[in-house]
Amino acid sequence: MAFPVEIQDCIFQELEMHDLPPVLRVNSHFNAIATRILYRIIPELPMRRCIACLKILCSNPANAALVRKLSVDWSSHRVVANLFRLLRDTLMQLTALRHLSIELSPQDNHYSLAWVLHGCRSRLRTLGTSIRCDPQLAAVLETQPDLIELCLRGFQTKQPFTISQDAMPVLKMFRAVHAGPAVISSVVRGRPLEVISLSMFIEDGFSPLDSLLHSSRPIKRLTIMSLDNTPPNILLPEIANRLPKLEALHVVVLMAMFDRVSTIVAIIPCPLPLVPFLLSRCSCRRPNRRSRLPRLPSSRPPSTISSRMLLDLYPSPARRCIDADASPSLPLPTCSKHCTTRARRSRASPTCAI
């Protein structure tokens, strides 16, 4: 008795990527199922394989229609114009694409490359790119009404980055690495954002936090990578005053701030009975572009550090003195790849990471 196609599809999904090509050659029935799974999610590939894959998708509309997620990582290569044109032509064929990630090298990110996305006809739900934030990229975002998650890792420019309030009406998650208050405010304004990750630079002060007030919904989860020397006992009240309905907070600060300080004193007014707060440090140079807000563990993990704390915020303003060594420990966020420092305008990133 033959298995239904749905069951065979579930079975083939358990196979590794390198196990699918032999299945394609079994018979026409297996070929149809394996092809659909093979092209559904295209992960980051080495440059040679990536080029071959893009050529196949560009020349075969039937296979291109199967792609739901595409990840391109050219961060370690200087790319010629012909390859950018190949990527643009491929995106024009991916009519069912829902998730797109494009990572370019720091050298290529100094140029306006948003034209690569202009031919994308699919309605994306998630978009992550290191293309610089300029008017061309803003125009692309205007054409994506179904975006739920947006990650901008590109450099900020002096050109205006303006997005109309009617664009991206269902955006809920936003992550920015090099973006300043102008870009953050343009993305947040009038949209139902609830989860945000951003970087704070010394010359911006608390302006990035002020930009979060423009969201049409209360911010529930926030990740901050602080690249200045603002101590937590100053930063935390500023966050609490602006985001009273915050449910989870993850702050990444400089390692130097923990050299001689193990006790943090904070006066934080907050209407919530409990706010999970994770304060961590890391020696990696660039933020992990796939980092998400960590989940609180149910038990003590094997590897912990003393600078991580669980902070209880009570309804009435209360003065809390929390010893980091005595608090429950949380897992240390780590980066999945090696990182290199990226200069943002005149900003030289100190040693830090999410």
N, C-alpha and C positions, 0 to 999 in steps of 0.2 A: 504493500500500500504506500503510495507516494505521499510525502509530506506536503501540506499546503505551502504556497509560495511565501506566505507571511512567516511561517516557522523556519523555512529555509533561509529567509532573509535575516532572521534573528540569529540563526546558527552561524551564518557567514560573517555577521558583524563581530563575532568573537574572535575571528582570525586576525592575525597580525598583517600589517601592510604587505610584507614580503611573501606572505602565504597566498595572497589573492591571485597573482599572475598564473600559477599552475591551475587554479580552479577555472580560470577563463578558458583554458584549452580542453576542458573535460567534454563539454557538449554545448550546444547552442542555448539550452535552458540555463545551465549553470553560468554561461557567459553573460547572459542578460542580467542575472541577479548580482554576480560578482562585479560587473562593470558599474552597476548602479551604486554599489557600496564603495568601490574603489575611487570613484570620482566625487562622491558626496562631500567628503572632507579632504581637502588638499593641505597638508601641513607644510611647515617650512622645510624646504629641500635645498641640497647643495646647488650651487649656481648652475652647473651643467645640467643636472636633472630638472631644475626649475625652468630653464630655457626650453628644454625638450617638451616639458609638460605644457608650457604656455603655447608653444607652436601647435601641439595637438589640439588643445582647446580652441585655438583661434581658427583652425582649419576644419574642425569637426563640431558643428552646431549640436548634434545629437548628444555627444559627451558633455559639451559645455552646459547644456540644459540640466544636467544632473548635479552640478556643483552647487552646494549650499554654503560652504565655508572655504575661504581661500586665505592663506597666510604667506606673505612674501617677506623674506628677510635678506636684504642686500646691505646690511649695515657695515659689513667688512669689505665692500667692493665699491670702486668707482665705476659707475654705470654709464655706458655710452647712450646717445640719443636714440639709436635704433632699438635698444632694449626697452626704453621707456615707451616708445611707440608700439612695440609688441605687447607690452602690458596694457596699454590703452585699448588696443584692438581686441585683446582677450576679454577685458572687462565689458566691452560692448556685446560680446557673445554670451556672457554669463547672466542670462535673464532671470534665473531663479536664485541668484546669490543673495544670502541673507547676512552673512558675517564676513567682514573684510578687515585684514590687518596688513599694513604696508610699512616696513621699516627700512629706511634709507640711511646711507652713511652721513656723518656730520658734514663732509665736504659737499655732497649733493644737496643737503638740506639748506644750504645757503642760497639756492636758486628757487625760483617759483616753479614748482612741478605739479601744482594742483590740476593742470590741464590733463594729466593722466586720468583723473577721475571724471572728467567732463563727459566722457562717452558711456559712463556706467548707467545702464537703463534699469537696473534692478532696484527694488525697494529694500534698502539695508535696514537691519535691526541693530546691529552693532558695527561700529567703525573705529578702528585704531590706526593712527598714522603718525609718522614723524615728519611729514611734509610741513614746511613752515607756515605759521599762521598769517595769512595775507588775504587781501580781498578775493582772490581767486578761490581759495579754500572756503571762504565764507559763502561764496556763490554756490559751491558744490553742496554745502550743508543746507542751503535753501531748498534744494531739490529732493531732500530725503525726509518725507513727513513721517515715516515709520520708525525713525531712529529711537531706540530705547537706551542704548549705552554708547557713549562717545568718549574717546581717549585721544587727546591731542598731546603728542610728545615733541612737536616741532618747535623751532626757535620762534620767538616773537619778533616782529618787525615794527618799524615806525609807521608803516602804512595802517590805515584804519581797518579794523576787523569788526564789521557791522553785520549783524544778523537780525532780520525782522522778527517781531514777536510772534508772527504766525508760523514761522518755521519750526520744525521739530516739536510739535505740540505734545508728544507723549514721552519726551526725553526724561528719564528717571535717574540715570547714573552718568556722572561726568568725572573724568580724571584728566588733570593737567600737570605737566612736568615743568616746562619752561615758561608757561604762560603767566603774564602779569595780570594786575587787576582789570585792565581794559578788556582783555580777551575773556577773562572769567566772568566779568559782569555782562558782556555781550551774550555769552552762552547761557548764563543762569537766568537772565531777566525774563520774567513772565512764563517760565516753564516749570512743570511739576517735578523738580529735582528733589530727590530724597537722599541720595548717596553721592558724596563728593570727595575727591582726593586732590590736593593741591600742594604747591610748594610756596613757602614764605621766604622772601629775600629781604635782606636788611634795609635796602633802599625803599621798599614798599611799605614798611611798617605793618599796620593792621588793615591796610586797604583790601587785601584779598578776603579777609573775614567780612568786611563791609559789603563786598560784592555778593556774598551769599544771602543777604537780606532781600534780594530782588526775586528770589524763587517764589513761585505761586503756592508752594507747599512747604511745611516745616522740614528742615533738614534733620534726618534721623541718624545718619551715620557719616562720620567725617574722619578722613585721614589727612594729617598735616606732616609735611617734611619741612622742618624749620632749619633754614640755612643761616640764621643769624644767632646772636648770643643772648636772645631773650630767654630768661630763666622760666621754668614751668610755673612758678608761683605768680608770674605776671601774665603768661600766656593763657593759662587755664581760666582765670576770671574773665578775660576778654572774650574767650570762646563762649563761656556760660552766659554772659550778658547778652550776646548776640543770638545765641541758639538755645533758648530755654527748653525746647522739646527734643534736644539731642538724646539719642538712646545709646550710641556707641561712639567712642572716640579713640583714635590711634594716632599717637604723636611720635615722630621720629626726630631726635635731636642730635646735636653734635656730641661725639664721644668726650670731648674736653670738658663738657658740663658735668660729667660724672667722676672726674678725677678726684675731687675732694668733697663732693656733696653726696650724702646718702639719705638725707632727710629733706622732704619737701613740705613746706607749709603753705597752705592755700586757703583763701577765704572765697568760697564759691557759692553764690546764690543760685539755686536751681530747683524748679518745681517737681522734678522727678525723684522718686524714692531711691532709685538705683541706676547708676550709669556705669557700664563697664568701660574702664579706661586702661589702655595699654600704652606704656611709655617704654620705648626700646631704643637700642643703639646698635649700629652695625658699622663695620670698617670697609664695606664695599663702596665704590666710587660713584656709581650711577644707580638711580632708582630702578628696581625690578619692574619692568613694564607690564608684568602680569600680576603684580601684587594685588591682593584683595584684603579687605578687613578680616583679621583673623577671628576664629571662633574661640570662645572661652572653653578650655578643656575641663572635663569632669574630674580628672585626677592629675596629680603632679607629674609632669613629664620628666624623662630622665635627664635632659639637658636644659638648664635654666641659668639665668643671670640675676644678680641681686638688684639691678636697676629697674626691673619690671614690677609694676604694682597694680593692684586692683583697688580702685578708688570709689568709695560709696559717697554719693551726693544726696543729701537729705533735703526735704521740702523747704525747711527754713534755713537761712544763712547760718552756717556753722563753721567754726574754725577747726580744721582737721590737721593734725600733725602725724604724718604717716612715715614710718621707718621702712625704707625699701627692702632692707634685709629681712624684716619680719613679716612682710606681706606675702600673700600667695603668689606663686610663680606662674608665669605664662610662657608658652613656647616662643622662642626667638624667631622672628621673621627673617628668612634668608633669601638670597637671590639665586635664581636658577641658572644664571649665566654669568660669565665674567663681564665686567663693566668697565667703561672708560669715561672719563670726565668730558662733559660737553659744555663748552662755553656758551653762555647766553648773553648776547650783547657784551657788556662789560662785566658780566657776573661770572666769576670763577667759582665753581661749586666746590665747597669744602668736602672733606671725606665723610660720606654719609650715604645712607640708602634706606629704602623701605624694605 
